[in-house]
Amino acid sequence: MGEQMRAQAGQPGVLKGQPGVLRNKVAVITGATSGIGAATAAVFLAEGASVVIGGRRKDVGEALAAELGPRARFTAADVRVEADVEALMATAVDEFGGLDVLVNNAGVGVAKPLPLPEADYAAFLDTLAVHAGGMFLGIKHAARIMVPRGSGSIINMSSIGGHRAGWSDISYSTAKAGVHQLTRSAAVELGLRGIRVNSISPGPIPTGIFAKNAGVDADRADRTAAALEPLFVEALASHQSLRRAGRVEDVAAAALWLASDASSFVTGQDLGVDGGIAAGRPISVAVTERRLLAEAFSSLPD
Ligand SMILES: NC(=O)c1ccc[n+]([C@@H]2O[C@H](COP(=O)([O-])OP(=O)(O)OC[C@H]3O[C@@H](n4cnc5c(N)ncnc54)[C@H](OP(=O)(O)O)[C@@H]3O)[C@@H](O)[C@H]2O)c1
């Protein structure tokens, strides 16, 4: 766990003036052995929730749960496997007596996007299975617990890649776009039963996902992720109007709001946490282009 997350785990009150906004709530977070999921677990715990974290890496998950303290549990769960997802939700009920919040966060990037004529169909389907399939299973098994209780908040981790082509490979973009319609479809059904369903679309956030895609060992990728920040600031300068790298804590804070009763009239929505990418290019890019065009025109012969 990073320093900032460690500090947050001991400091309630992220939603100002409302300390412990998740007091007495029970949350499950899929794919919480690293990155955004682990940061969200730390923030939820700081705000009073009990949290079950999922993921495939048993050693990493168990060590993280021990570090997070007595209100945290880990259950090994591959979100492509229905029995694993069911067992993950059951841990929340067995250990903490219910389920109030699900963060469908587990995700993978794509190792090496190939040109379409060479694209691998099995890899395409596997990306859909993790993102759209895993989130479908999460919603299904969370709903089995939440519907009889008549309440709950489900948060699906989408991406800027689900809104805009060209930010990621075709399978990831397709899967994340599917997450938006999965969110809306679940929201209009489960809203009738008191359950809210929303999604979050982060822009690029330095986590281990990028180095994992490049073939770096997962644990090393997670440990070294923060070092990518300066690269992200530089690479995103012409896309993102806020001049810093997004952080896992930014996404965790959005998840906290959607999990909490502060968003109790919000459902079927997607919340961008992208420094302004989806809004459009920083105006400085257009100003530079206009200047270059004006210079080009002025140098044209009559
Ligand atoms: N970082 C970004 O720029 C960014 C931007 C937009 C959206 N997102 C989304 O945010 C989510 C979290 O990503 P991250 O950036 O925090 O990356 P990360 O640190 O690599 O986290 C991904 C998590 O998903 C888990 N996971 C992967 N495949 C799984 C599977 N089949 N079953 C269960 N768990 C699985 C991983 O744990 P194990 O290895 O232990 O299974 C890990 O805990 C993903 O959905 C990602 O698509 C990230």
The ligand as a MOL file (V3000), in Angstrom:
LIG
                    3D

  0  0  0     0  0            999 V3000
M  V30 BEGIN CTAB
M  V30 COUNTS 48 52 0 0 0
M  V30 BEGIN ATOM
M  V30 1 N -5.1590 2.7860 -14.7370 0
M  V30 2 C -5.8680 3.3730 -15.6920 0
M  V30 3 O -5.3740 4.2250 -16.4660 0
M  V30 4 C -7.3320 3.0440 -15.8620 0
M  V30 5 C -8.1170 3.9150 -16.6380 0
M  V30 6 C -9.4500 3.6180 -16.8260 0
M  V30 7 C -9.9980 2.4920 -16.2570 0
M  V30 8 N -9.2140 1.6540 -15.5150 0 CHG=1
M  V30 9 C -9.8450 0.4530 -14.9370 0
M  V30 10 O -9.6560 0.4660 -13.5410 0
M  V30 11 C -9.7080 -0.8710 -13.0600 0
M  V30 12 C -8.5170 -1.1260 -12.1450 0
M  V30 13 O -7.3250 -1.0390 -12.9050 0
M  V30 14 P -5.9620 -0.4810 -12.3110 0
M  V30 15 O -5.4970 0.5890 -13.2070 0
M  V30 16 O -6.0780 -0.2190 -10.8660 0 CHG=-1
M  V30 17 O -4.9910 -1.7200 -12.5980 0
M  V30 18 P -4.3610 -2.8220 -11.6490 0
M  V30 19 O -3.6080 -2.2110 -10.5420 0
M  V30 20 O -3.6590 -3.7620 -12.5530 0
M  V30 21 O -5.6460 -3.5100 -11.0290 0
M  V30 22 C -6.3870 -4.4820 -11.7020 0
M  V30 23 C -6.9790 -5.3950 -10.6670 0
M  V30 24 O -7.8320 -6.3420 -11.3130 0
M  V30 25 C -7.5000 -7.6310 -10.8610 0
M  V30 26 N -7.8260 -8.5870 -11.9130 0
M  V30 27 C -7.3530 -8.6660 -13.1730 0
M  V30 28 N -7.9400 -9.6910 -13.8150 0
M  V30 29 C -8.7980 -10.2540 -12.9450 0
M  V30 30 C -9.6940 -11.3420 -13.0240 0
M  V30 31 N -9.8400 -12.0810 -14.1400 0
M  V30 32 N -10.4230 -11.6500 -11.9310 0
M  V30 33 C -10.3010 -10.9200 -10.7990 0
M  V30 34 N -9.4670 -9.8950 -10.6540 0
M  V30 35 C -8.7250 -9.5700 -11.7330 0
M  V30 36 C -6.0350 -7.5740 -10.4800 0
M  V30 37 O -5.7410 -8.4810 -9.4430 0
M  V30 38 P -5.0580 -9.9190 -9.6260 0
M  V30 39 O -3.8890 -9.7360 -10.5350 0
M  V30 40 O -4.6930 -10.2750 -8.2140 0
M  V30 41 O -6.1450 -10.7740 -10.1880 0
M  V30 42 C -5.9280 -6.1720 -9.9010 0
M  V30 43 O -6.2820 -6.1720 -8.5460 0
M  V30 44 C -9.7620 -1.7720 -14.2870 0
M  V30 45 O -11.1020 -2.1460 -14.5550 0
M  V30 46 C -9.2600 -0.8610 -15.3920 0
M  V30 47 O -9.7320 -1.2650 -16.6560 0
M  V30 48 C -7.8980 1.9090 -15.2940 0
M  V30 END ATOM
M  V30 BEGIN BOND
M  V30 1 1 1 2
M  V30 2 2 2 3
M  V30 3 1 2 4
M  V30 4 1 4 5
M  V30 5 2 4 48
M  V30 6 2 5 6
M  V30 7 1 6 7
M  V30 8 2 7 8
M  V30 9 1 8 9
M  V30 10 1 8 48
M  V30 11 1 9 10
M  V30 12 1 9 46
M  V30 13 1 10 11
M  V30 14 1 11 12
M  V30 15 1 11 44
M  V30 16 1 12 13
M  V30 17 1 13 14
M  V30 18 2 14 15
M  V30 19 1 14 16
M  V30 20 1 14 17
M  V30 21 1 17 18
M  V30 22 2 18 19
M  V30 23 1 18 20
M  V30 24 1 18 21
M  V30 25 1 21 22
M  V30 26 1 22 23
M  V30 27 1 23 24
M  V30 28 1 23 42
M  V30 29 1 24 25
M  V30 30 1 25 26
M  V30 31 1 25 36
M  V30 32 1 26 27
M  V30 33 1 26 35
M  V30 34 2 27 28
M  V30 35 1 28 29
M  V30 36 1 29 30
M  V30 37 2 29 35
M  V30 38 1 30 31
M  V30 39 2 30 32
M  V30 40 1 32 33
M  V30 41 2 33 34
M  V30 42 1 34 35
M  V30 43 1 36 37
M  V30 44 1 36 42
M  V30 45 1 37 38
M  V30 46 2 38 39
M  V30 47 1 38 40
M  V30 48 1 38 41
M  V30 49 1 42 43
M  V30 50 1 44 45
M  V30 51 1 44 46
M  V30 52 1 46 47
M  V30 END BOND
M  V30 END CTAB
M  END
